[in-house]
Every structure is written in C-alpha cells, then in structure tokens.
Amino acid sequence: MTNMHYAILQNTPALLSVLRGHNLGGVFSGHVHFVSSYLIGDNILNVVAGSAAYAIDCHDLHHHYVHEGSSYQIITIDRGQVGVTTRQLLHGKAVIDELTIPDTKFVGRAPQGYESR
C-alpha cells in the first residue's frame, strides 16, 4: 500500500494465528476513508472499503487532507476466486479540512507481520 499502510491492521500476527488452517477468501472490512487492498500472511487478501461520506489523503504522515468523497466495493466470489471492484461515486478536488497529526509514534511504517508484495 502506498497510502498510510500502517493504519490498516496493527495486529497482523494475532489475526493470522486465528485464521490459519481455515478456508477463507479474504478479510473484508470498512472503512478508513480510503480504499485499500493488500496481501497478508500466506497470501490472504485484506480489503478495506472506502467511505460513504468523505475521503482522506494520508500521503503526508503529519498532514491528512479531507475531500468530499464517496465509494463502495463489490465483492465477487466465484469458484474459489475472489474479486473486488471499487466504484468511486465522488471524489472532490477541493480540500475541505486538514488533520494535523503531530505524534505518529503510536504506529510504525508497517505493522508486524505485514509483507509488502
């Protein structure tokens, strides 16, 4: 993930210990105000839905920019294959708010157990 990947899942090893040995297509959750998908552990798909209200651009670690935005995702499971399609309904260009994040010591650049693919 290129967009605030450290905010999605902080307890990857604990989650993987529960999931290991089960037949699952992925972990799907919502929302952190931006769409994200990546692989964890033994190639388990982790997908986070966007927001219905607004989008947050978190590329800058200490300044997060809020835009009007709305999206949803369609999850398709067919013969053991999983597909995720994001439908962006609105993404405003104007910044409507800025969140200043002075202390980021509570997160690392990548959660434990996260493997970049």
C-alpha positions in Angstrom: 0.0 0.0 0.0 1.2 3.5 -0.8 -1.4 5.3 1.3 -1.0 5.1 5.1 -0.5 1.3 5.1 0.5 1.3 8.7 -3.0 2.4 9.8 -5.0 -0.6 8.5 -4.0 -3.6 10.5 -1.7 -3.4 13.5 -2.2 -6.9 14.9 -1.5 -9.0 11.8 0.3 -11.9 13.6 -2.6 -12.3 16.1 -5.2 -12.2 13.3 -3.2 -14.7 11.2 -3.0 -17.1 14.1 -6.8 -17.3 14.3 -7.2 -17.5 10.5 -4.5 -20.2 9.8 -6.0 -23.5 8.8 -9.3 -22.2 7.6 -10.6 -21.9 4.1 -11.2 -18.3 3.5 -11.2 -15.9 0.6 -10.1 -12.8 2.4 -10.6 -10.3 5.2 -13.0 -7.6 4.3 -13.6 -4.5 6.5 -14.6 -0.9 6.3 -13.8 1.9 6.4 -10.9 4.2 7.0 -11.8 6.9 4.5 -9.6 5.5 1.7 -9.8 2.2 -0.2 -7.0 -0.3 0.4 -6.2 -3.9 -0.5 -3.1 -5.9 0.0 -1.9 -9.4 1.0 -1.1 -10.6 4.5 0.5 -13.8 5.8 0.1 -16.7 3.4 -1.4 -14.6 0.6 -4.6 -13.7 2.4 -6.4 -10.8 0.8 -7.1 -7.9 3.1 -9.5 -5.3 1.7 -10.7 -2.2 3.4 -13.7 -0.3 2.0 -13.8 3.4 1.4 -16.2 5.8 3.0 -19.7 7.0 2.1 -19.1 10.5 3.4 -15.6 11.8 2.7 -12.1 10.7 1.7 -8.8 11.3 3.4 -5.5 11.7 1.7 -2.8 10.4 4.1 0.3 10.5 1.9 1.8 13.2 4.2 2.5 11.5 7.5 1.7 14.6 9.6 -0.9 16.3 7.4 -4.0 14.4 6.3 -6.3 16.2 3.8 -10.0 15.7 3.7 -12.0 15.8 0.5 -15.7 15.2 -0.3 -15.8 11.6 -1.4 -18.0 8.5 -1.6 -17.3 5.0 -2.8 -18.4 1.4 -2.4 -17.0 -2.0 -3.3 -18.4 -5.1 -5.0 -17.0 -8.4 -3.8 -17.4 -11.3 -6.1 -16.7 -14.9 -5.2 -16.8 -17.4 -8.0 -15.4 -21.0 -7.8 -13.0 -20.1 -5.0 -11.7 -16.9 -6.7 -12.3 -13.5 -5.1 -12.6 -10.3 -7.0 -13.1 -6.8 -5.6 -14.2 -3.8 -7.6 -14.3 -0.3 -6.3 -16.9 2.1 -7.5 -16.0 5.7 -6.9 -19.1 7.9 -6.8 -17.5 11.2 -5.9 -14.0 12.5 -5.2 -13.9 16.2 -4.7 -10.7 18.1 -5.6 -11.1 20.8 -3.0 -9.6 20.2 0.4 -12.3 20.8 3.0 -10.3 20.1 6.1 -6.7 19.3 7.2 -5.9 17.0 10.1 -2.6 17.7 11.7 -1.0 14.6 13.2 1.8 15.8 15.5 2.8 12.4 17.0 3.0 9.3 15.0 4.9 7.2 17.5 1.9 5.0 18.0 2.4 3.5 14.5 5.3 2.1 12.6 5.9 2.3 8.9 4.5 -1.3 8.5 2.5 -3.4 11.0 4.2 -6.5 12.4 3.7 -9.4 10.0 3.0 -7.2 7.1 4.8 -8.3 3.9 4.9 -5.8 1.0 4.1 -7.5 -2.3 
